[in-house]
Amino acid sequence: MNKFIKVKKSLSKYYNKDININLSPATGYRARCEFGYKDNCYTMMDNGKKVFLTTFNLPHQSIQNIMEPLLKEIQLNLLIKKKLFQINFRTAHDVVLVTLIYHKELDSDWLENAKIIASNLNIHIIGRSRKKLLATGISELEELIDVDNPYYLYQDDKTFYQPNKYLMSKMVEFSLSLIDKPKDLLELYCGSGTFTIPMSRCFNKVFATENNRASITYLNKSINKNKVTNVLQSRISDTELTEAFNGRKFRRMGEINLSDYDFSHVLVDPPRSGLNENVTDILNKFKNIIYISCNPETFERDIMNLKDYKVKKLEVFDQFSNTPHLELVALLTKV
């Protein structure tokens, strides 16, 4: 049974309409990839076995183009090669950011050698070792997201960012189509603002929450770049947010008062583990839930726990072609 039939069958008792499936190209779709490094090869695990590669067809073409040349540069440079154990790639608008991660302390000599490689390949290199970061140029990426009203997002080599260059804008567009009679929006797991910024144009006010410090930094940068004035954010976890709804005060929320909002919608984009029990209890306060899921199994578990809701709209996004993984975007409305 393929993954599309499986997800349609498992969700049929909650959603009996035909499910639209948004497909991705089979190759060249990943805007970020992480590899191990050994014996002058990229390494990854496949069915429990380590695989050695010199190139790979899933990353975006701008990454594929420099994978083999980068290995050749590393092989010829002992200072760059020594104690290197991981190589990560990210790209936005064909600008490639490469992170080299080491079991040694990096110094100015390393940086000068990395600058030569960066110049030869027209890329930007970050070196990371214990509590240290060196960069040949930029250490973050700016990307213009092409939806009806384009907007800018930011990321670095450690923040979460949607990996599929072709489906991210489609996920945003479908999420926006789920909004009806908007007032204020509460967002959990907002990351660096993939959905926060476009959603802000539909709601009176947005309160966005995220536990990752770097993501909040880039969310603030996006808010400023896009001249957004109706979004407030706080670096609090999902559990802390539930405590805030129950009256606990957090200094990280500053002067933000939840009673000042009239939330018509809540948007959640949780990790693969889904929603914890406390969050599910809080969500029961809202009429409309926009749920972005990277795990159909925990999505099904969570909608079973949200007993007073029905799945009104749902689409599937095949972000990881030729893998078992699927993403879902759904609108849950209170019965």
N, C-alpha and C positions, 0 to 999 in steps of 0.2 A: 504494500500500500504506500503510494507516494505521500509526501508531506501535505500536499494540497487537499487530497481526498481525506486524509486523516484529520486535518483541522476542521474541514467542513462537517465531517461526521461527528466529531466530538462536540462541536458548538451548535449542531442542528437543534438540540432541545432548547436552546436559548435564543436562537436566531434562525427562523425558518425561511428567510428570503435567500435569493441567490447571492453569494459572496463574490464581490469583484476582487480579482487578484492582480496586483500591480507587479509586473515582472521587471527584472533587471537584466542588463546584458550579462552573458555568461562569463565574460572576462573583462578585465580593465575597469572594474567598478569600484574598487576599494581606494579611498583617499587616505587611509592610514593602515599600516601593516607593521607588525613586530616580529623580529626573527632573532634566534640565537646566532652566534658566530663561532665556528670551529673549523680548523683545517682549511682556512680561506674559503669557506662556504657559508651560506645562510642555512640555518637549521630550523626545523619545525617538527612538531609531533603529529603523526598521522596514524590513527588506530593504535596508539600506544608505542609506536616505533619512531625513532628519530630519523628524519629525512634530510638529506644534504642537497642544497640547491645552489645554482649560480644565477638563476633568474626564476621568475614566477609570473604567471599570466593573470592573476587576479588583481594586483594593484593597478591603479590608473597608469596610462601610458607614460606619463611624465616620470613616474617612479620606475617603471620597467626599463626605460631608456638608460637609466644610470646605474642599475643594479650590477651588471657585469663590469662596467668601467670602474665603479667604486671598489669592487673586489681587487681589481688589478692595481689600483692606486694603493690600497691597504697592503697588499702583498709586497709592494716595492718599498714600503716605508716601515722599518722596524719599530720606530717610536710610536707610530699610530697603531700598529698591529699588536704590540706587546700588551697582554692581559686584557684585550678587548673581548667581551663575551656576549654583547647584544647590540643589534643594529635595528633602529626603528625609523620608519618613514612616514611623513605626512606631506600632503600637497594641497594647494588651493590656487586655482587659476594658473596652473603649471609652475608655480613657485614651489620648490621642493625643500623641505626641512628634514635633515638627517640627524638622528641622535645616536652617538656612539657611547656605549656604557662600559665602564672599566672596573677592574679589580686593582686599581692603583691610583695614586694621586696624580692629578693632571697639573701641568705647569706651563710657563710661557713658551718653552720649547715645543711642547705638544701643540699649543695654539698656533704657532708660526707654521708648523707643518700642516696642520688642519686647514689653515688659510690657503695654502698652496693647492691642496686637493679641492677645496671649495671653489677656487678660481678656475681650476682646470675643468671642472665638471659643471660650472655655473649653478651651484647649489649653496645652501646654507647649512653649516654643521654646528651642532651642539655637542660638547663633551660633558659627560656626567660621571662623577665618581662620588665616593662617600662625602656628602655635605658640600659638594663643589660643582659649579657649572661654569663652563667657558664656552663662548660662542664666537664664530668667525664673522657673524653679521647679525641679522635679525634672529630673535629667539621666539617669535610668535608669528602667526599667519592671520591675514585679514582676508575675508571672503565675502563677496557680494552675492546674496541669495536671490535668485531670479524668480520671484513670484509676482503677483499682480502689482504689488507695491514693493519693489526691491529694498533690501536692507542688508546692513553689514553685521558680520559676526567675527569673533576673535577666538583663537585657541593657541595653546602652546603644546609642547610635546608630551605633556602629562595630563591635560584636561580631557574629560570625556567629550567626544564629538561624533555626530552621526557619521558612520564610515562610508555609506554608499552615496557617491556623487550624483547619481541619477534619480534616486528615489526620495532624497531628503525634501526637495521642494514639493514633490507630490504629496508627501505625508503632511507637510505644512498646509498645503492647499486644501486637502481633505479635512484636516482638523478645523480650519476656518469655516468650512461649509457646514460644520455641525453646530454652529452658534445660532441660537434663536432667542430673540428678546433679551439681549445682554444687559447686565447692570455692572457688577464688579466681578473680577476673576480672582480666585485663589489658585496658585500653582505650587505643586510639590515636586521636588527633584528637577528644578528648572535648568540646571546646568549653566551653560554660558549664554543662554537666551534664545536657543533655536526656535522655540515656540513663543517665548515671552514677548519678544519684540513685535512680531506680526499680530499677536493677540491684543497687544496694547492699543492697536488702532481700532479695535472693535468694542472695547469695554471702557466704561467710565474711569475705573481705577483697577490696578492690578497689584496684588501682593504676592511676590514670588519668594520661595524658600529653597534653600540648597545648603548642604552640609560641607561642601568642598570649598575651601578658601580660594583656590586659584580660579575655580569656575565663577565665583562671585566677583572676583576681580575683573574677569573678562565680560561678565554680564554688565557691570558698571561701565566698562569701556564701550560696549555696544549701546547702552542707554544714552551715553553722551554723544557718540558718533551719529546715532540716528535721531538725535534731538527729541527723545521721548521724555515726556514730563509727567506721565500718570502712573509710573511704576515705582513701587517701593519694594526693597528686598531685605531679607535677613538671613544670615548664615546660621540656620538652625536645622536640626535633623527632623525627620518625620515624627519621631517620638516626642521631641521637644515641642513641636507644633501642637500635637494633641494635648500636651500639658498646658500650653498657652491658652488653648480653647477652654481648658478647665480652670483657668484663672491664674496660673503661674506667670510671674513676671521674669523676663529675660533682658539683661542689659543690651544684648545684641539686637534686640528689637527696637531699642531707643524709644521714641515717642509713638511708635506704631501702636494703634489701638484697634483690635479686631472688631470691636463694636461700631467703629466708624465705617465699616464696609457693609454693603448689601450684596452678598455673593449670589449671583444667579447661576454660576458655573464654577466647577473646580476641575483643574487639569492635573492628572498624575502621569508621570513617566518613570515608574519605579525600576530598580534593577531586576535581574532575572528571578530573584527570590520573590518578587511581587510585593504586595502590601502586608504589613504586619497587622495584628488584630486591633491594636489601638487606632491605627489609621482608618481601618474599615469602620470602626465605630464612629469616628468623626465624619467620615464621608456620608454617613446616613443622614446628616443634617442638611444636605444639599439636594436640590432638585435635579441638576444635570451634572453628570460626570463624564468628562472626556478622558478616556483611558488609552494611553499609548503603551503597548506591551511588547517586550522582546521575548516573551515566553508564553506560548498559548496554554501550557499546562497550569502555570500559576494564575494566568488570566481567568481560566475556567474556574479554578478554586476560589478566586476572589469574587467573581460574579455569583457563585453559589452562596457566598457569605453575605452578599448585598441582596438580601432576599426581597426587598421592597422595590427592586429596580428591574426594568426590562431593557434588553439591548435593542435600541431603536435603529441604529445604523452601524455598519461594520464593514471595513475593508482590510484586506491582507496585503502586506508589502514584502516581497521576497528580496530582502536586503542582502542575503548571502546565498547567491545562486550555487547550486550543486552541493549544498550542505543541508542538514536536517533543520536549520533554524528558519524561523519566520517571525515577522513583526505584525502586530495588529493595531489598528486605530479604531476605537469604538465610542459611540455615544450611549451612555446609560441614563435613562430617565426614570424618575420615581413614579411608581404606579399610583 
